Amino acid sequence: MTSAASDDLIIIRGRGRVSALGESLLMAEAAESPFQSRRLGPHTLAVGSLPAAAETALTDLRRNYAPYRQLDRTVLLAVLAARQATAQAGWLPQDSAALGVSIGSSRGATGRLEQFHAGFLADGTVAAAASPLTTLGNVASWVAYDAGTTGGAALSHSSTCSSAFQALGNAVAWLRAGMAGRFLAGGTEAPLTDFTLAQMQALGIYSPFAPADFPCRPGAGKPSTFVLGEGAAMFALEKISRQALAQEQAAHPTAAPVFCLEGVGFGFEAIGSKTGLSADGQHFQMAMRAALRMAGGTIADVDALVLHSPGTPAGDAAERQAIQAVFGHKQPDLVSNKWLLGHTLGASAALSLDFACQLLTTQRWPTAPFATDLAVAPSRPIRRVLVNAAGFGGNAASVLVSVG
């Protein structure tokens, strides 16, 4: 495939993540469910919360850096993932002058916002820090601060559950336009508050299964098995010519794989229900076709597809209908990571892209321990992976990634 835009490539130099699986990559096989229990009034819900080691890393980050003690959990998750990504990329402090930051988050500083509001209801006062610490922009600006950038943009995006890909698409556009030399881009979300959990439960979509029973089950049909999770994934992005990348790989044949963002596509359907979507997932269709068009590719170039698939019967079915409309009888292998992480809202697309990079590296994925339409194992060599994301309001986005 050749890029429709230019001979330049947008590559992922490094990546980082934190989720219900901690800061590790997905396991080869899932013997035990990573989900935990959370009490919500008279109910017990499954949640994809951080395990103990990741929680300790978050606590240390807050304790060891005085300015970070006031920050929302959403921001700290992004900082942890961004540090991993820049370390893997080998970026040095002197590389930060032209570094841009672009981060998606559906809800932003959820925990701090609710804390400040609870204080206001209790005594009628609001701390001076409430406004700056709860704006969406503070997510990207604190990550930029932590990365040491002095001259790049710090951009925050919110388009519900496609937010991370909105952020990624913006970073790609800036890099292609020469408006930045490097970008940190991704998504982050820390929505495991009582109020947010109650909102998800009010929709009637929350999973009835116990945490130990792999309660999030994309592609399994009824009942709805949505489970809320928290996490972040970040990517260190650069622009490089095909020739320069080939020379680099020839000089360092044992270096870590470099992933190419070949296409980014977006779709929108103006439907009356802001929580629903069309039965044939028209926004998914637009996004997938746009990503393929940017990459200059065809449906035959896609070997696996990381689904958005949140475990809701209507949402899962609409995405499958969209895939059928785009791919026909040449469908790629359908895979998901939500059954191991839950739905992390604005971070979900970034964590799915991180999962796609892992598929390209290992050529395998863990098998879901429940009846589903997800592929059990690869049916072909995995050269390119398409990743879908969508959210309330009719937004959808797709990214095509390959190994450079």
SULRA-V278911 format. One record per pair of residues at least 24 apart in sequence whose C-alpha atoms are under 7 Angstrom apart, sorted by the first residue. I is the first residue (numbers start at 1). J is the second residue. If there is no record, write none. Layout:
{{I;J} {I;J}}
//
This chain:
{{1;295} {1;296} {1;297} {2;295} {2;296} {3;262} {3;294} {3;295} {3;296} {4;294} {4;295} {4;296} {7;241} {7;242} {8;239} {8;240} {8;241} {8;242} {9;239} {9;240} {9;241} {9;242} {9;260} {10;172} {10;237} {10;238} {10;239} {10;240} {10;260} {10;261} {11;237} {11;238} {11;239} {11;258} {11;259} {11;260} {11;261} {12;235} {12;236} {12;237} {12;238} {12;258} {12;259} {12;260} {13;89} {13;236} {13;237} {13;238} {13;258} {14;85} {14;86} {14;88} {14;89} {14;235} {14;236} {15;84} {15;85} {15;88} {15;234} {15;235} {15;236} {16;81} {16;82} {16;84} {16;85} {16;233} {16;234} {16;235} {17;81} {17;232} {17;233} {17;234} {18;77} {18;81} {18;231} {18;232} {18;233} {19;50} {19;230} {19;231} {19;232} {19;341} {20;48} {20;49} {20;50} {20;51} {20;341} {21;51} {21;341} {22;50} {22;51} {22;53} {22;54} {23;54} {27;366} {28;365} {28;366} {29;366} {29;367} {30;366} {33;211} {33;212} {33;213} {33;214} {34;340} {35;211} {35;212} {36;211} {37;211} {40;194} {46;210} {46;211} {46;227} {47;227} {47;228} {47;229} {48;228} {48;229} {48;230} {48;341} {48;342} {49;229} {49;230} {71;133} {72;109} {72;111} {72;112} {73;190} {74;108} {74;109} {74;188} {74;189} {74;190} {75;139} {77;188} {77;231} {77;232} {78;143} {78;188} {78;232} {79;143} {81;232} {81;233} {81;234} {82;234} {85;234} {85;235} {85;236} {86;236} {89;236} {93;148} {96;147} {96;148} {96;149} {96;150} {97;149} {97;150} {97;151} {97;152} {98;149} {98;151} {98;152} {98;180} {98;181} {98;182} {99;149} {99;151} {99;152} {99;180} {99;181} {99;182} {99;183} {100;152} {100;153} {100;154} {100;180} {100;182} {100;183} {100;184} {101;140} {101;144} {101;153} {101;154} {101;155} {101;183} {101;184} {101;185} {102;140} {102;154} {102;155} {102;156} {102;167} {102;168} {102;171} {102;184} {102;185} {102;186} {103;140} {103;155} {103;156} {103;157} {103;164} {103;167} {103;185} {103;186} {103;187} {104;156} {104;157} {104;158} {104;163} {104;164} {104;166} {104;167} {104;186} {104;187} {104;188} {104;346} {105;157} {105;158} {105;163} {105;164} {105;187} {105;188} {105;189} {105;346} {105;347} {106;158} {106;159} {106;160} {106;161} {106;163} {106;345} {106;346} {108;136} {108;189} {109;134} {109;136} {110;190} {110;191} {111;193} {152;180} {159;395} {160;345} {160;346} {160;391} {160;392} {161;345} {161;346} {161;348} {161;389} {161;390} {161;391} {162;346} {162;349} {162;389} {162;390} {162;391} {162;395} {162;396} {162;397} {163;187} {163;346} {164;346} {164;347} {164;349} {164;350} {165;349} {165;397} {169;264} {175;239} {181;238} {182;237} {182;238} {183;236} {183;237} {183;238} {184;234} {184;235} {184;236} {184;237} {185;234} {185;235} {185;236} {186;233} {186;234} {186;235} {186;350} {187;232} {187;233} {187;234} {187;346} {187;347} {187;350} {188;231} {188;232} {188;233} {188;346} {188;347} {189;230} {189;231} {189;232} {189;344} {189;345} {189;346} {189;347} {190;230} {190;231} {191;230} {192;229} {192;230} {205;312} {214;339} {216;311} {216;338} {216;339} {216;342} {217;311} {217;339} {218;309} {218;310} {218;311} {218;316} {218;339} {219;309} {219;311} {219;316} {219;372} {219;373} {219;374} {220;371} {220;372} {220;373} {221;313} {222;313} {224;311} {224;312} {224;313} {225;311} {225;312} {226;310} {226;311} {226;312} {227;342} {227;343} {228;342} {228;343} {228;344} {229;341} {229;342} {229;343} {229;344} {230;344} {231;344} {231;347} {232;347} {232;351} {233;347} {233;350} {233;351} {234;350} {257;403} {258;403} {258;404} {259;401} {259;402} {259;403} {259;404} {260;401} {260;402} {260;403} {260;404} {261;400} {261;401} {261;402} {262;295} {262;400} {262;401} {263;291} {263;292} {263;294} {263;295} {263;399} {263;400} {264;291} {264;294} {264;398} {264;399} {264;400} {265;290} {265;291} {265;397} {265;398} {265;399} {266;290} {266;396} {266;397} {266;398} {267;395} {267;396} {267;397} {268;394} {268;395} {268;396} {269;394} {270;394} {271;394} {274;392} {274;393} {274;394} {275;392} {275;393} {276;392} {277;394} {278;318} {279;318} {280;318} {280;321} {280;322} {281;318} {281;319} {281;321} {281;322} {282;322} {283;394} {283;395} {283;396} {284;319} {284;322} {284;396} {285;322} {285;326} {287;396} {287;397} {287;398} {288;398} {291;398} {291;399} {291;400} {299;327} {301;384} {302;332} {302;384} {302;385} {302;386} {303;332} {303;333} {303;380} {303;382} {303;383} {303;384} {303;385} {304;332} {304;333} {304;334} {304;382} {304;384} {304;385} {304;386} {305;332} {305;333} {305;334} {305;335} {305;385} {305;386} {305;387} {306;334} {306;335} {306;336} {306;352} {306;356} {306;386} {306;387} {306;388} {307;334} {307;335} {307;336} {307;387} {307;388} {308;388} {308;389} {308;390} {310;338} {310;343} {333;375} {333;378} {333;379} {334;374} {334;375} {335;374} {335;375} {349;389} {352;387} {353;387} {356;385} {360;403}}
//
